[in-house]
């Protein structure tokens, strides 16, 4: 096994979450078959400090037919508007300039630019996502982004003024091909905006549910820059955002094009002070996750022993990691409820826990909030449930109960 970033064989296992189903393998209830399971193991590279999982499920299985839609969550849509405005403050678009969104899903992010009269282009491998994007007027090329597809885009559209990727640059099976494509496609004064789950926040929040098969790599600024060095690209500024439980936005240009900011230097210094380029924080993270798992399992089973009904609120892919790592089954969780219609009428991956339409399912005594990263948005809608004595379990970082 070789490091996905530097190719070194100096990898060490830090966290084994057991064999798990692919977290977006929502199988219709009518089929009755079980999800295939794969190793879910987290490794640290002693050569370049990149944190990564070991096993690769093919991108064709994970990213062509899947149900995740970025437009279903108000918090994410609001976040995208903020990021778009930040880009517009940094970049002046001419009439022929365009912004490319790599893995732009249903086009939600690019809608803001389209409304401002700026040319947009989406590249996404998801069939459903590309269809919805095109229906919005956000042109989507329905294929995987690689060096080859980047060359095709250059031939048809020219180089991009801005390339954006939210939650995509750590999904990459063809890591080096993608960044070679980005390097070629980005105009000389262009801006690459990379949004990713920030490894430091993930560890500090004990967000072990961010570990799943779609997330092949886990970046901090130091390890991400070591990858970018291979393609003469350079982070020059960064912002931290609360979305997804703690995300980093890296502003990147061709090496030497823009001076590095004080904010970036301070963020990198904090990483080094915390030892995040060494293996020790990740062993501590593993041990804390084990304690969190044990606490959550005891809590849920105690509720069930009292005869209380328990439902999972939301069916995000990260929830699959929680349920399967904690070994919670349909005997512990009555069902999951969702607002995304493409997930309703399925089994939660790796379990026999059915997923139903939230609006058509009577509320339980207890909700297990798997979409904990959107807690504030969700709890605003749950006043009546809490007023009637309902309780909400938040599983991350350490399980706790919200009640009136």
C-alpha positions in Angstrom: 0.0 0.0 0.0 1.3 3.4 -1.0 0.5 6.9 0.1 -2.1 8.6 -2.1 -0.2 11.8 -2.0 3.6 11.1 -2.1 3.7 7.4 -3.0 5.7 6.5 0.1 5.2 3.2 1.8 5.6 4.8 5.2 2.0 4.4 6.2 0.8 3.5 9.7 -2.7 2.5 10.8 -4.1 4.8 13.4 -7.9 4.0 13.5 -9.7 0.9 12.4 -13.5 1.5 12.2 -14.2 -2.1 11.1 -15.8 -3.3 7.8 -18.6 -1.0 6.7 -20.9 -0.5 3.8 -20.4 2.4 1.4 -22.3 5.1 3.2 -24.4 6.2 0.3 -25.5 2.6 -0.6 -29.2 3.2 0.1 -30.9 0.0 -1.1 -34.7 0.1 -1.8 -36.8 -1.7 0.8 -38.3 -3.8 -2.0 -35.0 -5.3 -2.9 -34.2 -6.8 0.5 -30.5 -7.4 -0.3 -27.6 -6.4 2.0 -24.9 -3.9 1.3 -21.4 -5.1 0.6 -18.9 -4.2 3.3 -15.4 -2.8 2.9 -12.5 -2.1 5.3 -12.6 1.4 6.8 -9.2 2.2 8.1 -7.4 5.5 8.7 -3.7 5.8 8.0 -1.0 8.4 8.6 1.9 8.9 6.2 5.2 9.5 8.0 6.7 10.9 4.8 4.3 13.7 4.0 1.9 13.6 7.0 -1.2 13.0 4.8 -4.0 11.3 6.7 -6.0 8.9 4.4 -8.1 5.8 4.3 -6.6 2.6 2.9 -9.3 1.0 0.8 -10.7 2.5 -2.4 -14.2 1.8 -3.6 -14.4 2.7 -7.3 -15.5 6.2 -8.2 -17.9 4.7 -10.7 -19.8 3.0 -7.8 -19.8 6.0 -5.5 -20.3 9.0 -7.7 -22.4 8.2 -10.7 -25.7 7.1 -9.0 -26.0 8.6 -5.6 -28.7 10.6 -3.8 -26.8 13.5 -2.1 -28.1 17.0 -3.2 -26.4 20.1 -2.0 -29.5 22.2 -2.5 -31.6 20.5 0.2 -30.0 22.2 3.2 -30.6 25.9 4.0 -27.4 26.3 6.0 -25.3 25.0 3.1 -27.0 27.3 0.6 -26.4 30.2 2.9 -22.7 29.2 3.2 -22.4 29.1 -0.5 -23.7 32.6 -0.9 -21.1 33.8 1.6 -18.3 32.1 -0.2 -19.5 33.4 -3.6 -19.5 36.9 -2.3 -15.9 36.4 -0.9 -14.8 35.3 -4.3 -16.5 38.3 -6.0 -14.6 40.6 -3.7 -11.3 39.0 -4.8 -11.9 38.5 -8.5 -13.2 40.9 -11.2 -14.9 38.9 -13.9 -14.7 40.1 -17.5 -17.4 39.3 -20.1 -15.5 36.2 -21.4 -14.4 34.9 -18.0 -16.1 32.0 -16.3 -16.1 30.1 -13.0 -15.8 26.3 -13.0 -17.2 24.2 -10.2 -15.6 20.8 -9.9 -18.1 18.3 -8.5 -20.7 21.1 -8.4 -23.5 18.7 -7.6 -26.9 20.2 -8.5 -25.5 23.6 -9.4 -26.5 25.3 -6.1 -23.2 27.1 -5.7 -23.0 28.4 -9.2 -26.6 29.8 -9.2 -25.3 32.9 -7.4 -22.8 33.7 -10.1 -25.4 33.0 -12.8 -27.7 35.5 -11.3 -24.9 38.1 -11.5 -24.5 37.5 -15.2 -21.2 35.6 -14.9 -20.5 32.6 -17.1 -20.6 29.3 -15.2 -19.7 25.7 -15.8 -20.3 22.7 -13.7 -18.5 19.3 -13.9 -20.2 16.5 -12.0 -20.2 12.7 -12.5 -23.7 12.3 -10.9 -26.4 11.6 -13.4 -29.2 13.0 -11.2 -27.1 16.0 -10.1 -26.1 16.9 -13.7 -29.8 16.7 -14.7 -30.9 19.0 -11.9 -28.0 21.4 -12.6 -28.9 21.7 -16.3 -32.5 22.3 -15.4 -31.5 25.3 -13.4 -29.6 26.7 -16.4 -26.2 25.8 -14.9 -24.5 24.0 -17.7 -23.1 20.7 -16.4 -20.6 18.4 -18.1 -21.6 15.0 -16.8 -18.3 13.2 -16.3 -15.4 12.9 -13.9 -13.0 15.7 -13.8 -9.5 14.6 -14.8 -6.5 15.9 -16.7 -8.2 14.6 -19.9 -11.5 16.3 -19.2 -9.7 19.5 -18.3 -8.0 19.5 -21.7 -11.4 19.1 -23.3 -12.8 22.1 -21.3 -9.8 24.2 -22.3 -10.3 23.4 -26.0 -14.0 24.5 -25.8 -14.1 27.2 -23.2 -10.5 28.4 -22.6 -8.9 28.6 -19.2 -11.0 29.4 -16.1 -10.8 32.6 -14.1 -11.9 30.7 -11.0 -12.0 27.0 -10.2 -14.0 26.0 -7.1 -14.4 22.7 -5.4 -16.5 22.1 -2.2 -16.0 18.8 -0.6 -14.5 17.3 -3.7 -10.7 17.5 -3.6 -10.5 14.9 -0.9 -12.7 12.5 -2.8 -10.2 11.9 -5.5 -9.2 8.4 -6.7 -7.3 10.0 -9.6 -5.7 12.6 -7.3 -2.7 13.6 -9.4 -4.6 13.6 -12.7 -7.1 16.0 -11.2 -4.6 18.5 -9.9 -2.7 18.3 -13.2 -5.9 19.2 -14.8 -6.5 22.1 -12.4 -3.0 23.4 -13.0 -3.5 23.4 -16.8 -7.0 24.8 -16.6 -6.4 27.7 -14.2 -5.6 31.0 -16.0 -2.2 32.6 -15.1 -3.9 35.0 -12.6 -6.7 32.6 -11.8 -8.0 31.6 -8.3 -8.5 28.1 -7.1 -10.9 27.9 -4.1 -10.8 24.6 -2.3 -13.3 23.8 0.5 -12.6 20.8 2.6 -13.3 19.2 6.0 -10.5 20.6 8.1 -8.6 17.8 9.8 -7.7 19.8 12.9 -11.4 20.6 13.5 -12.4 17.0 12.8 -10.0 15.8 15.5 -10.9 18.5 18.0 -14.6 17.8 17.5 -14.1 14.1 17.7 -16.0 13.9 14.4 -15.2 10.3 13.6 -18.3 10.2 11.4 -16.4 12.3 8.8 -14.4 9.1 8.1 -16.2 7.2 5.3 -15.2 5.7 1.9 -15.9 8.8 -0.1 -13.4 10.8 2.0 -10.2 9.3 0.8 -8.0 12.0 2.2 -8.1 14.3 5.2 -6.3 17.6 4.9 -4.7 20.2 7.1 -3.0 23.2 5.5 0.4 21.7 5.8 -0.3 18.3 4.2 -2.5 20.0 1.5 0.3 22.3 0.5 2.7 19.4 0.2 0.3 17.9 -2.4 0.0 21.3 -4.2 3.8 21.6 -4.3 3.9 18.8 -6.8 1.9 21.0 -9.3 3.4 24.4 -8.6 0.3 25.6 -6.9 0.3 27.5 -3.6 -2.1 28.4 -0.8 -1.9 32.1 -0.1 -4.9 32.7 2.2 -7.4 30.7 4.2 -10.6 31.1 6.1 -12.2 28.7 8.6 -15.9 28.1 8.4 -18.3 26.3 10.7 -20.1 24.4 7.9 -19.9 20.6 8.2 -18.7 20.8 11.7 -15.5 22.7 10.8 -14.3 23.4 7.3 -11.3 25.2 5.7 -11.4 27.3 2.6 -8.0 27.5 0.9 -7.4 30.3 -1.6 -4.8 29.0 -4.1 -2.9 30.4 -7.0 0.0 29.5 -9.2 3.2 29.4 -7.1 4.5 32.8 -6.4 1.6 34.7 -7.9 0.2 36.0 -4.7 1.8 36.9 -1.4 0.9 34.6 1.6 -1.3 36.3 4.2 -0.8 36.6 7.9 -4.0 34.6 8.5 -2.4 31.7 6.6 0.9 31.9 8.4 -0.9 31.9 11.8 -3.1 28.9 10.9 -0.1 26.9 9.8 1.7 27.8 13.0 -1.2 26.6 15.1 -1.2 23.3 13.2 2.5 22.8 14.0 2.1 23.8 17.6 -0.6 21.1 17.9 1.6 18.5 16.4 -0.7 17.7 13.5 2.2 16.8 11.2 2.9 13.9 13.6 0.9 10.8 14.3 0.2 11.4 18.0 -3.0 13.5 17.7 -4.6 10.8 15.6 -4.1 8.1 18.2 -5.7 10.4 20.8 -8.6 11.0 18.4 -9.1 7.3 18.0 -9.2 6.7 21.7 -11.7 9.6 22.3 -13.9 8.2 19.4 -14.0 4.8 21.1 -15.2 6.4 24.4 -17.8 8.5 22.4 -19.0 5.3 20.7 -19.4 3.4 24.0 -21.3 6.3 25.5 -23.7 6.7 22.6 -24.4 2.9 22.5 -25.2 2.8 26.2 -27.4 5.9 26.0 -29.5 4.6 23.1 -29.9 1.1 24.6 -30.9 2.6 27.9 -33.7 4.6 26.2 -34.9 1.4 24.5 -34.8 -0.5 27.7 -37.3 2.1 29.1 -39.7 1.3 26.2 -39.0 4.6 24.4 -39.1 4.9 20.6 -35.9 6.1 18.9 -35.6 7.4 15.3 -32.5 8.7 13.5 -33.1 12.2 12.3 -31.6 12.6 8.9 -29.8 10.1 6.7 -26.5 11.7 5.8 -23.6 9.5 4.6 -21.8 10.4 7.8 -24.6 8.8 9.8 -23.7 5.5 8.2 -20.4 5.7 9.9 -22.0 6.4 13.3 -24.6 3.6 13.1 -22.1 1.0 11.8 -19.2 1.9 14.0 -21.4 1.9 17.0 -23.1 -1.3 15.9 -26.6 0.2 16.3 -29.2 -1.9 14.5 -32.9 -1.9 13.8 -33.4 -3.2 17.3 -31.9 0.0 18.6 -33.2 2.5 16.0 -36.8 2.1 14.9 -36.2 3.9 11.6 -34.5 7.0 10.1 -36.5 9.9 8.7 -35.4 12.2 5.8 -36.5 15.1 3.7 -34.5 14.0 0.6 -37.1 12.0 -1.4 -34.3 10.0 -3.1 -33.3 8.4 0.2 -36.8 7.6 1.5 -38.0 4.0 1.1 -34.5 2.5 1.5 -32.4 0.8 4.1 -29.7 2.8 5.9 -26.5 1.4 4.4 -25.1 -1.6 6.3 -28.3 -2.0 8.4 -31.9 -3.0 8.3 -33.0 0.4 9.6 -35.6 1.7 7.1 -35.5 5.3 5.9 -38.9 7.0 5.7 -40.3 10.4 4.7 -40.0 12.7 7.8 -43.2 14.5 7.0 -45.2 11.3 6.9 -43.7 9.6 9.9 -45.1 10.1 13.5 -42.5 11.6 15.8 -40.8 9.3 18.3 -39.8 9.9 21.9 -36.2 10.3 21.0 -34.4 11.6 17.8 -30.8 10.7 17.2 -29.5 13.7 15.3 -27.2 12.2 12.7 -27.1 15.5 10.8 -25.5 17.1 13.9 -23.5 19.5 11.8 -26.8 21.3 10.9 -28.0 21.2 14.5 -28.8 24.9 14.8 -30.9 24.9 11.6 -32.7 21.7 12.6 -33.5 22.6 16.2 -35.2 25.8 15.1 -37.8 23.6 13.5 -38.3 21.3 16.6 -39.7 23.6 19.2 -43.1 21.8 19.2 -41.5 18.4 19.4 -39.4 19.5 22.4 -42.4 21.3 24.0 -44.3 17.9 24.0 -41.5 16.2 25.9 -39.4 14.9 22.9 -35.7 14.6 23.3 -32.8 15.0 20.8 -29.5 13.1 21.1 -26.5 14.8 19.6 -23.8 12.2 19.1 -20.7 14.3 18.4 -18.3 15.1 20.0 -19.5 13.4 23.1 -23.2 12.3 23.2 -25.6 14.6 25.0 -29.4 15.1 25.2 -31.4 18.2 24.4 -34.8 18.6 26.0 -37.1 21.2 27.3 
